[in-house]
Amino acid sequence: MDLHLKGKIALVTGASSGLGFATAKLLSMEGASLALNSRSREKLQSAADNISRESRGKIAVLPGDLTTQEIPNNLVKQTIETFGRLDILITNAGGPPPAKFDSIEDETWQHAIDLSFLSHVRLIRAALPYLKNSSSASVLTITSYSVKQPIPDLILSNSIRAATVGLTKSLALELGSQGIRFNSILPAWIATERILEMTRFRATANQTTVEDEVKKQAADCALGRIGTPEEFANAAVFLVSPVASYITGVMLTIDGGLYKGTY
């Protein structure tokens, strides 16, 4: 299927590894030009080189920490300076660390809010004037299935990511008349560095091994396994593409059947 992404301009944050990298790579393979962001310039440049070797697409490398207030606006500005417009915004950031509620201080809560909520707010706010000029504007926020089914020991993520889902749905309703689509993907256990961090925490708490914890999670999925970043990317790239032009306000769970609810 032709996703009609050739020539589109996409800004993808958290793109040096994991879900962001896999999504950026597929976007580039489909013909989109990319502005990529993550905190580490070195890792981001390596990711961009990896993508360009296969796709030969246009890529701008824009390092910066999304928890710094001015960075989201700077990223959008640099994207416009480089490519002249913006069609697709994918807001993605690493999640807050595992922790028990009574061990979390206000400073940690604030950092988690900056990372997992305000980064989305600031990126969307900065991008909005340019998305309004696109004939195929699309925003995808990457959150977590924890907004539907809280995950043990991830109270920061469980609490704060729910705000991003509320934001996404609200903007889909508010700005649909202007032709801008807003969707969110709620991934569960996908094989990324984030999942490795979580399984290490659980292995320590449960006095087991990382392998044991991965097996437990896989067994709880209907498909009996953990997903791959490429499987996530397939859905993400479809959702932001013009082919999905009548899909907005969707909170799509990608979890291999881990979430047990009907809705």
N, C-alpha and C positions, 0 to 999 in steps of 0.2 A: 504494500500500500504506500502510495506517495503521500507523505504527511504535509506537503506544501510548506516545508520549512526552509527551502533554499532561499538564501538572501535575507532571512530574518536575523534580527540582532537580539541576543539574549545575554542578560547579566545573571550569573550563577554564583552565589556565595557558598562558602564552605566547600570549595571545589577541588581541593588538593588531594582528597582521598574519599573513600566510602561512597555514600549515596550521591553526594554532589559531583564527585569525579565521574562516576558511571553515567550520570545524567548528562553532564557536559559533553562527555565523549560521544554519546549517542546523538545529541543535538548537532554536534559538529559533523558526524558521519552523515547526517541527514541534510547537511548543507547550510546550517546556521553559522553565523559569525558570533564569536564569544568574547565576553568580558568576564574573566574569572577572578575570584577573590578567595583568599584565606589568610590566616595570620602570618604564616611563614613564607617569605619570598622564595626561599630555596625550594621548599616542597611544592609550591605553586608553579614555579618555573619548570620543575621536573614533570609535573602533571601536564602542563601545557605542551611541553616537548613531546611527551608520550602521545597526546591526542593528535598533535599536528603531524607526527610521523605517519599516522594512519589516514587521517582525513585531509591533510594539507589545507585545512581551513584557516581563516583569519582568527587570531586569538590575541587578546590584550590581557596582560598580567597585572592585576591590581591588588597588591597585598595590603592588609589593614585589619585591625582588630575591631569587629563589629560592636563590641561593648563600649568603644570610645565614641562619644556622642556625635562628633563631626564626620566620622568615617563613612557611614552610609550615604550621606549627601555627597561626599567627595567621590565615592565610587560611581554614583550615577552621573555626576558631572564629568568624570573622566571617560565614562562610556560614551556619552554624547560627544565629547571632544574628539574621540577616536573614530566613532562610527556614524555620527550625525543623527542618530535616532535610537529608539528602544522599542522593541515589540514584546519581549518576554522577560519577566522577572521571576527568578526562582530564589526564594529566601530560605536559607538553610544555615544552621549554626550548630555546633556541638552542644550536646545537652548538659545539664547540670550534673554534678557528681552524685553517686549513691550516698545516702546518709540516713540516719535515724532522726526523727523530728526533734528530739530533745538535745541533739548535738549541733543544731544549726543556729548560728548567730545571725543578727540582722544584716551584717555585711555580706554574708553568703547568700541570703535571700535576695538582697539588692543586686548582686552580681548575676544571679540566676535570672532575675527579671530583665536586666539589661541584655543578657545573652539570648534568652528564649522567648521574650515578648517584645521589648522595645526595639531590638534589632529589626524585627519585621515591620513594626510601626514606622520606624525612621526610613527604612529602605522604600517602603511603599509610598510614603509621603513625598520623598524626594523624586521618585520615579513617575508619580501620577501626571504631572504636566506633560511629560513626553509620551506616556502611554495613551493619553487622550488623543494624540496625533497619529496613532497607529491604527491601521485598518484591521489588525488582528491581535489586539492587546490581550495579554494573558498573564496572570500572576498565580504562582503556585507556592504556597507555604508548606514547608515540611515540618511536621509535628511528631506525633507518636500515638499509637493505639492506646496509650495510657490515659488519654482524655475520655475514652469509653470504658476502659477497664484498668483501674489503677494497678501499678506494678509495685510489688513489695520493695521497700528500701529506696524508692525513687520519689519521695514526697515532693521534692522541688519540681521535678518534671511533671508529675501528676497534677500539681496545682497550677503551675504557670503556663504550661502548654495549652491548657483549656482556654486561657484568655486569647491565645493566637487563633484557635479555632473559632471562637466567638467573633473575633475581628474579621476573619476571612469570610464567614457567612454574612456578617453585617455589610461588608463592602460589596459582596456579590449582589445583595439586594439594593444597596444604595447607588451603585455605579453601573449596574447592568444596562440601564437606559443609555449610557454613554459608550456602550460597546466594549467594556472592559470585563473580562471574565476572571473570577477568583475561585480557586479550588485549593483543597489541602489534601495531602497524602499522610496517612497515619500508619507508618510502618511499625512492625513488631520486630521479631528477631531476624535481622538480616546480618550476614557475615561481614561486619565492619569492625574498626578499632573500638568504637563505642561499645559494641556488644562484648568484645574481649574484656574491656574495663569492667563491665557489669558482671560478667561471669567470674572474673578474678575476685571481685568483692564478695560474691556469693560463695565462692569456693572457700575463701578465708572464714567467712561467717559460719558456714556449715561444716567446716573441716573436711571438705571433699577436694576434688580436683576440677580444673577448668573443663576438662573433657566430660566429667560426670555431670556438671551443670549444663553443658551444651546438650547432652543426651536427654536430660530432664525436659528442657525446653522443646527440643525436637519432638519428643514423645507426646507433648501436650498439643501439638499442631495436628490438624486433620490430615495434612499431607505427610506428617512424620519426619519433617526435616526443617532446617533453617534456610531461609531464602538467600539469594545472591543479590549483590548490588545491581547486576545487569537486569535481573527480573524487576526490581524496583524501577530502574531507568526506563524500561519498556513502557510501563504505565505512565510514568511522569512525562515522558516526551510526547506520548499521545495526548495527554490532558492539556498540555500547553500549545499543541499544534492547532492550526486552523481547521483540521479535520474534526476536532472536538468542539466546533463553534457553537453548539447548542448545549454545552455542558458547563454549568456554573453553579457555585454554591454547594459543591459536592465535597464531602469528607470521606475520602476513599481509604478503607483499611486494607493494607497489603500485609498479610500475616499468615498465609498458609492455613487459615482456618483456626488460628489460636483464639481469636475473640469468639466467645460463645453466645453473645446476644443476637437477637433477630434483627435489630435496627442499628 
